[in-house]
Amino acid sequence: MTDRVADRATVPAAQAAERGWTFLSNHGHVLVALSRDPSARLRDIAEAVGITERATQAIVRDLEEGGYLTKVKVGRRNEYRLHPHRRLRHPAESDIPIKDLLGIFD
């Protein structure tokens, strides 16, 4: 591995995102964040993903409408229950359940 390639491997995620693209969409990042902490506040997820709270709300709504999660009120907070057997949306991966994707990040 060259020094240049080694340097790229250690670049922080925020700097890598500044280069213009990542392998996961913001929807994927939010899904992963909710799988790690189903009771996380949207504000915290937004900060972790690097997007606005409003964008996070829209993504959670998309995921809920798509059947990938259910929002449950627990006291004054929301908890998110993922539906891991739902399939990925792109036709090339539509036979893969989201649990397989999420398993990478456990």
C-alpha positions as CSV (number, residue, x, y, z in Angstrom):
1,M,0.0,0.0,0.0
2,T,1.4,3.4,-0.9
3,D,1.6,6.2,1.6
4,R,-1.1,8.1,-0.4
5,V,-3.5,5.1,-0.1
6,A,-2.6,4.6,3.5
7,D,-3.4,8.3,4.2
8,R,-6.8,8.0,2.5
9,A,-7.7,5.0,4.7
10,T,-7.3,7.1,7.8
11,V,-9.2,10.2,6.6
12,P,-12.1,11.1,9.0
13,A,-15.6,10.4,7.8
14,A,-16.5,14.1,7.7
15,Q,-13.5,14.8,5.4
16,A,-14.3,11.9,3.2
17,A,-17.9,13.1,2.8
18,E,-16.6,16.5,1.7
19,R,-15.2,14.8,-1.4
20,G,-18.7,14.5,-2.8
21,W,-20.0,10.9,-2.2
22,T,-20.1,8.0,0.2
23,F,-21.2,4.4,-0.2
24,L,-24.4,4.9,1.9
25,S,-27.1,7.4,1.4
26,N,-28.4,9.5,4.2
27,H,-31.3,7.1,4.4
28,G,-28.8,4.3,5.0
29,H,-26.9,6.2,7.6
30,V,-30.2,7.1,9.5
31,L,-31.3,3.4,9.4
32,V,-27.9,2.3,10.8
33,A,-28.1,4.9,13.5
34,L,-31.6,3.8,14.5
35,S,-30.5,0.1,14.5
36,R,-27.7,1.0,17.0
37,D,-30.0,3.1,19.2
38,P,-33.8,2.8,18.6
39,S,-34.5,5.4,21.2
40,A,-32.1,8.0,19.9
41,R,-33.4,11.6,19.5
42,L,-33.6,12.8,15.9
43,R,-31.3,15.7,16.9
44,D,-28.6,13.2,17.9
45,I,-29.0,11.2,14.7
46,A,-28.8,14.3,12.6
47,E,-25.6,15.3,14.3
48,A,-24.1,11.8,13.8
49,V,-25.1,11.6,10.2
50,G,-24.1,15.2,9.4
51,I,-27.5,16.4,8.2
52,T,-30.1,18.7,9.5
53,E,-32.8,17.6,12.0
54,R,-35.4,18.5,9.4
55,A,-33.7,16.2,6.9
56,T,-33.6,13.5,9.5
57,Q,-37.3,13.9,10.2
58,A,-38.1,13.5,6.4
59,I,-35.9,10.4,6.2
60,V,-37.5,8.8,9.2
61,R,-40.9,9.6,7.6
62,D,-39.8,8.0,4.3
63,L,-38.5,4.9,6.2
64,E,-41.8,4.7,8.1
65,E,-43.9,5.1,5.0
66,G,-41.8,2.5,3.2
67,G,-42.4,0.0,6.0
68,Y,-38.8,-0.2,7.3
69,L,-39.6,1.1,10.7
70,T,-42.5,1.9,13.1
71,K,-42.4,4.9,15.5
72,V,-43.7,4.0,18.9
73,K,-44.4,6.6,21.6
74,V,-42.7,5.7,24.9
75,G,-43.6,8.3,27.5
76,R,-42.5,11.6,26.1
77,R,-40.0,10.1,23.7
78,N,-40.2,8.1,20.4
79,E,-38.7,4.7,20.0
80,Y,-38.2,3.2,16.5
81,R,-38.7,-0.5,15.8
82,L,-37.0,-1.6,12.6
83,H,-38.5,-4.3,10.4
84,P,-35.3,-6.2,9.5
85,H,-36.9,-8.6,7.0
86,R,-37.9,-5.8,4.7
87,R,-35.8,-5.9,1.5
88,L,-33.4,-3.3,0.1
89,R,-35.1,-1.0,-2.4
90,H,-32.8,-1.0,-5.4
91,P,-33.7,-3.7,-8.0
92,A,-30.1,-5.1,-8.0
93,E,-30.3,-5.8,-4.2
94,S,-34.1,-6.3,-3.8
95,D,-33.6,-9.9,-2.6
96,I,-31.5,-8.8,0.4
97,P,-33.1,-8.0,3.7
98,I,-32.0,-4.9,5.5
99,K,-30.8,-7.1,8.4
100,D,-28.0,-8.2,6.2
101,L,-26.9,-4.6,5.6
102,L,-27.3,-3.7,9.3
103,G,-25.3,-6.7,10.3
104,I,-22.2,-5.1,8.7
105,F,-22.4,-2.3,11.3
106,D,-22.9,-4.4,14.4
